[in-house]
Structure formats: C-alpha cells, structure tokens
Amino acid sequence: SGKPHSIGSSERIQLSGMYNVRKGKIHLPVNRWTRRQAILCGTCLIVSSVKESQTGKMHVLPLIGGKVEEVKKHQHCLAFSSSGPQSQTYYICFDNFTEYLRWLRQASKVASQRISSVDLSCCSLEHLPANLFYSQDLTHLNLKQNFLRLNPSPSTSRALSELQRFTKLKSLNLSNNNLGDFPLAVCSIPTLTELNVSCNALRSVPAVVGEMHKQTFLLDGNFLQSLPDELEHMHQLSYVSLSFNEFADIPGVLEKLTAMDKLCMSGNCIDTLNLQVLKRMPHIKHVDLRLNSIRRLEGDEIDFLHHVTQLDLRDNKLGELDATVFNNVEVLHCERNQLVTLKISGYFLKALYASSNELVHLDVYPVPNCLAYMDISRNHLENLPEWVCDSRKLEVLDVGHNQIRELPARLFYNSSLRKLLAGHNMLGRLPDRLERTQVEVLDVQHNQLLELPSNLLLKADSLRFLNASANKLEMLPPATLSEETHSILQELYLTNNNLTDKCVPLLTGHPHLKILHMAYNRLQSFPASKMAKLEELEEIDISGNKLKAIPTTIMNCRRMHTVIAHSNCIEVFPEVMQLSEIKCVDLSCNELSEVTLPENLPPKLQELDLTGNPRLALDHKTLELLNNIRCFKIDQPSAGDASGAPAVWSHGYTEASGVKNKLCVAALSANNFCDNREALYGVFDGDRNVEVPYLLQCTMSDILAEELQKTKNEEEYMINTFIIMQRKLGTAGQKLGGSAVLCHIKHDPMDPGGCFTLTSANVGKCQTVLCRNGKPLPLSRCYVMSCEEELKRIKQHKAIITEDGKVNGVTDSTRILGYTFLHPSVVPRPHVQSITLTPQDEFFILGSKGLWDSLSMDEAVEAVRNVPDALAAAKKLCTLAQSYGCNDSISAVVVQLNVTEDSFCCCELNGVPPPSPGIFPQSVNVVIKDRPTDALGMPSSSSGMASEISSEISTSEMSSEVGSTAS
C-alpha cells in the first residue's frame, strides 16, 4: 500500500478522524454503523477494526483505480470502493461539510489514477504501492514530496529499484523525497525522457546517466558542485536545471550539450561571470544567474556575445554593469543589485528591469526602438535619460521612487506610451502645454505639484486612471471647455492635497467616474447638483474634510457600493440607505445626532460604522434594526473611570478588506491585559486567507498570558508564544500562513520604582513603529530574501526561490506563522525588541503588510502625530493607504501614550500603574454576525468591506486546542 510503518507518524498521515463507518452494502441490515478511526494515508483508506481505537487489526483499502462517491441518502457521507473483482466498500459519515469536502478532494485524487498517468505526489509514501505495478503501460509517474527511500527495508520488494519494471515510462518526478543518493534504477528505463530529482540532498550525479536518452533533467535544490563529463553523450538533452546547488563556476560539460538553449543556474555560488565560458556556448540564448554572488563580469577580450537574448542577473552584488557585450539582448533583469551605472546595448532591447539599485547613470545605445517595458524605479536618478523620449514603442515606464525633478514634454508625445508611473519623486511641475497623449494610467502621487497642466484632461482623452495624491494641489484642470466631454476617466485619487470647494464642479466633466478619493483636503461642501451628475460612481472617499452633509442627490448614484466619509463634521445622516447596491458606509468621527432609516435595510449592506459620534442617540427600535447588519459599530455610553486618573494608554483601530472583499486581516486589543496592569495589542495578516488571522486573534493572547506565568524575560516569553501558536494552528497552518505583530506593555508591580516596558515581536510583514520626540523608532524587522543572513539560511536548506522572490512560490517572508510544509526554510521565530517607555513617547502604530507597503514609517508617524483621537488616527492611516494604491486588506492600530514623569519614575503607590481602559474601548459597541464575541481578541472595527471570516472558517480547520479556545 505504500503506507508508513507506523500509523502514528502524524506528519505522514494526510487525513484522519473518528467517524461513523459501515462496511459492505449499505442496504443490508447486518452491517451496522460504528464509530471507528479512519485514516487516509498514502494511496489507501485505513479503518480500525476495534471500535473507537487504533489498536488491533487495521483494515486497508487500496484506492488507486477505485471509486469515491457521494451517498445522497446520508448527510456528508462518502462511499470508498477498491478496484478489481474482489472490490470492497466502506461508507463513512463525516461530522460536517468541510471535512466531507476535504476527504472527497484528497481521496478522489488517488482513486482517479488511471493506466498511463499516475499522480501520487504528497501521499506520504515510504515505498511504492503494490497495485502500482499492475500496469506495465505506465508513461507518467509523479512521486513528488513523499518519504521514499532507495531501500526502505529488506522485507519489501517495492523499493525505488523496482522502477526499472516500468519499461514504457517517459516522465518521472521524484523531487522532494530527500533521497540522499541518486536512484540508479532510473538509468535502466530506456524510454525515460524526463526526470526530476530536485530537492533530494544529492551530492553527485553518477557517470552512468550519460547512457540515458533524457531530454529534460531537473537537479535543482541539491548539493552538487560538479557534473560528470559523460553528460556530453546525452545529445537529446534540451533542458537541464541546476538552480540552488553549490556550483562555483558554470560546468564545462554544458558546452557540449548543444540542444540546450537556457542556462538555469540561479541560487549557486558564482562570484565572477566568465564571459569566455558563455562564448563557448553559442547554443545558449537565455542565461539565468539570479541569486548568486556575482560581483563582476570577466572577459575584456570578448567582442560580442551575439547568441544571448535574455540575461537575468537580479539579486547579485554588482556595483556596475556594462552589458553592451550582449549586443542582441532583448530582456535584461538586474534588479536588487548595488548598481550605480548601467550600460546596455539597445539594438534589440524589448524589456529592461533595473529597479531597487543605486543608479545615477543609465546609458542605452543605440536608442532602443523595440523597448516596450522599462522599470527603473527605486534608484537615485535625478533626470530621465534623453533617449527614453525617443523610444517609440515604449508602452510602460516606471520611474517611481527616484529624485526626478522634471519630466520632458516629449515623453507625453509618445503615441505608444500607455502607463506612466512617476510617483515618489521631486516633481515640482508637469509640462505646461501638452499635445494629445495616449497615456491611460498616470501616477504622480507623492511629489511637490502645486497644479496639474491646464490642458492635461483636455488632451489626455485616453486617460482612465489618475493618482495625484500627496501633492500640494489647490485646483483641478478642466476636462472640457463646453457642455460636451470626451473624458473616459474612471478612477481619480486626489487624497491629501489642498483642494477646496472650487474644484468640485470640475468633477462633472468626468461622467464615467467609478472611484473618487478626495480625502484629507479642504472641502466644506459638495453641491447636490454636481453629485447628481456622477451617476456611474461606485466608491467615494471624502473623509478628513470639513463637510457638514452629503448631498441627497447621492441617490442618483445607483451603482454606489462604498461611502467613506469619516472624520468630517456631518450632522445629518445621508440618504445612503436608499441605495440598493450599498455594502459599506463609514460615518465615524462625525457629529451625527440621529439616523434616518428606511423600513427595510439595503439587501447588500455589510458594514455600518457610526463610532465617534458623541451626540448620536438611537432608540431601541433603530438599534434592533441595525443589529441585523453583519458588522455594525456604534458608541455606547461610557461608564467613566472610577479612579479619575488619566489613562497611560488608549487605542483606536480599523480594518479594511481588499479588492476581492475578503477581510484577510485581524486585530487584537486588550487594554486591561493580565488584571488591568498591562496591555496587549496585535495585528495579523493572512495575505489571501481569512482562517489564520482569525485563529491568531482568538488564541495568541491566551498563550502569552500562560507564558507570562513561566518567565518574565521579554524575549523568552514572546518567542515561546509564537512557537506554541505555530503548533496550535494545527491543520490550518500546514498550507496556510500569516504575518503577526504583538505589542505588550507591562509594569512590574513588585517594583514600585519600575517603569513601563514595551515589547514588540513580529514575523512576516506586520510591523510596529514608535513615535518618540516626533520621530519614528522602528520596533520590527521584516525577514525577506533581501536579508543576507536569511538568504544564506534558505539556501542551506535548499529551498527553491521562485522568480517572484518567494520560497517555493508561496511566501516572500522567511519567518512567518503557518506554512509548516515549508519548514525548516520558513520558521515562526519572531524578531523581539523591548524598550522602556518615556514621557517623550507619544504613540505607536501596529500595521499590516498593506499599510507599510503604501506608507513609509516616517510618513505614517507624521500623518497622525497631530490627530488627537486614536480612532481617527487609525482611520486616517487606512484611508491614506487605500488612496495611495493599496489593494490588500489593511489593519491599523494606533496606541496613544501618556507616560508622565511620575509613571516614568515610579508608578503610584504600591507599585500599581495608572488606570488603563478596558479590553475594548468602553465607548465602542461592535456587532459582528457569526463570529465569536466572547474571545479575548475581539473582532476589530472595519472601515472597508465587512469581514467574511465567519462564513469561511470552520473549527475543523483548527487543532482541538485552538477549537476550544476560539469557540
């Protein structure tokens, strides 16, 4: 069967549980339903013979070629049948639909294997299943990521040496089995043309492979330093992958393999690229040498290397690069080096990727007339090279995050240019008089623009997207000089400028607007007649202005689904409840006194946020109706502070879902953690999954409380918390993961002269920053591929880093919770930092990946330093991130500090610290349907789409420990 020798080897069992099981035909009364242990392991279903036990005989049902079928007469029931004339059937009733679905998918994969092609990847096999040998016509066999050994035991006859019995096998995948030695048996399969032995800890390749007829040979992720000369006899070999090995040079034998056209040697130990070697390999067109340690190119006497058309040198250590020797290059990757100067041949150049360097000089000669894509963002360029304007086929140009002060007018005349990204520069102006331009996407955010060109919107009649946020704009240019307009603008982002009411009438020149962000400007009114003309508007964010009302003509915007207008002076509840498509309404931090509701709420309404409206009073009937909304937030009357002393800390938080309306973040806020002496805050980010952040939110505070009973050492209890959390994630953490940051404020009650200590711990891209004396003080660290020590560790474990910089294509964080299948390359050990709080500490911010990808820590601190309310501060950060282009879920927690000299030096009498608010701010009432409300980590306030965690999480995804904590 290929199952492990020990059933208790939990890491080798795919699925297991105690279920109602019945053997044989379901209509026969002699066979009764019995509660038994059922295990899906390898290619078999294993059922215990003893009731509710694993002891005694285990019945094994081979599934290859069998059937897995739904039994409609019973709920959540499956029938498992083996193949052949002696077929047996077991019926299993599962406890819920989630488990039923998981078993159906996994078992169906095994049962569906047919004669010529078999996929037994990730099946926990230790040796080859017996029924695999029934077919001598097998052509494709996938045994990836199992526990196969060359000789598992003397008693078995199904070792890998038996693979030679498959005389018609063409493709064999043995990757990720940690074999240790090359499986010589495969050399005796005459028909084999494709072999994958990646990630098997191989240190050598035997000479006998030269006798094979392979066309594809994958050897990635091993410990190879050389290749046998006999490989030159493999004349048909067209693809050899040697990435993530230990090669210090390009193997000479590859010069003889003339059928190859791609050199795949990323992640090796090459520090000098010898151009003479490439000269002797005229058959190579594509050179992939990323993630080596290349510091220079050697070969001055080389004239030209005509044959190389694609060159990938990203993530090396080059300080300068003269690539003119590659005179026919079409695609050049050199991102994330330390390049100051770059020279390239432009004859056939189609795409240039040179971001994240230190470029001050970029020379391409001749003018690249074929260039269509160029990314030179995140460098030190002060001017755009002149030749760029002459590249007539250039479609996409990214020059963001440089020091460019001016863009030439000729650039906009390029009839091919469709996308221009010039944000985060030092642009004081754009070209004054523009002729007609074909640009569709224009991003000039984070510059120093006082105005946009007067005819920009008149001439750019192809413009669909414009982001001019974070500038100094006071006015907008007109879109038309008459009643008729040709504007097709759909998305307009103008947040964080100095725009006044005068610009609002000009918006009517864009009748096709779908998204409008004008938050944090100087708007005092939005005329009703102007809003009425924006009929196609779907999302509007006008937060952070001085608006007293939203016009009733918003009812004309029939497609509107999101209205965000927090942090204004709105006194009258707008007519948003008349909109049939409305999903999210955020009117927090305003001056509402009452709410006017229709008889029935809009059918798609998911979230309504009314917190921060101190004058708002709702009657019982209105509250009862609003409580039906999936996520409803409102202030409650404050119980007051019994002691009357000021709180040392107070917080505000917000969350917003991403473009797919899934809230994949969560926040934790416990102001009175551990008997009101301490505080605990957290932010969790699951990237694209909702399960892990929710589990972290429900569980981590309990674990930390337990660890505090064992040790007072900050680093020790924080590390232990993350390690234990990793274990408690259970099955949910096997293939899913999440970033996390925890901030713990504590005070030792046994030390009356002690101070408050803030300890931060993080994994992934959730981070914390403290504002001290008005300056940011980072308390977190991101462990990614750009960290030298992390990259070295990942390479030692022979993980494959894909071209998008992710470990095995899954995550770009090397320290993160979950993803246990990537261990030991990816680990949950956090970065821990402790700091003593002083009166100079004003506040600290916890944020998810989406927040820090959009705002620098300097900008985040500066943005909220003068915002007196913590809730308003958190909402401002979220709104800014969304207007700056964040499409991910966002979570932000702002904790304001009031550490006085007294509490800094000694904390009241008897060592008791000044009072702090409760676990949830007393003024906030949150109703989130279908989510636990009694856990310590309460679900947080949202400012985007409502959370979908409730409908997508099941206790079956958790281990039993987490399940008991969260429910």
PENOR-V166389 format. One record per helix or strand of 3 or more residues. SS is the DSSP state (hx for helix, st for strand). FROM is the first residue (numbers start at 1). TO is the last residue. Records with the same first field share a line. If there is no record, write none. Layout:
SS: FROM-TO, FROM-TO
//
This chain:
hx: 10-12, 97-111, 130-134, 160-165, 184-188, 207-211, 229-233, 252-256, 275-279, 386-390, 409-413, 456-459, 501-509, 528-532, 552-556, 575-578, 620-626, 673-676, 691-708, 714-728, 732-735, 788-796, 820-822, 849-854, 857-864, 870-883, 901-905, 909-911, 949-952, 955-957, 960-966
st: 15-23, 34-41, 44-48, 58-62, 67-70, 77-81, 89-93, 117-119, 140-142, 171-173, 194-196, 216-218, 239-241, 262-264, 272-274, 286-288, 296-298, 310-312, 320-322, 331-333, 341-345, 351-353, 361-365, 373-375, 396-398, 419-421, 441-443, 465-467, 491-493, 515-517, 539-541, 562-564, 584-586, 607-609, 631-635, 649-656, 665-672, 678-685, 737-746, 757-763, 767-772, 775-778, 831-836, 841-847, 890-897, 924-928
//
